[in-house]
Amino acid sequence: LGNDFKDVSKTNLKVEVVGGECEKQLGESTVLIRIVGCEWGGNEFIQSGKYNTYQNLPAHFLRVEITDIQEIIGSKKERITKIFNAFQVPPLIREIDLLG
């Protein structure tokens, strides 16, 4: 028989995706949130504003990755290649301890 443990401790996480001192909105971002050291694939979110608060996340060490940024021009979306590539070599990954 196996045991299936469920996380009951939850927390909120505010993610800011902005550029420069003036905190300019870069566009629509794809945010991937995973638990550090866990095989769980994580949750992927589309963030259209500068800031978003993700609620009811597991209270663990979390890894937050911005996997894509697209600028919205009129009714079209274009990938912000220069900015996005600058963050990807090496990838911009942040880890945060939400246990406490």
Order of alpha helices (4+ residues) and beta strands (2+ residues): beta-beta-beta-beta-beta-beta-beta-beta-alpha-beta
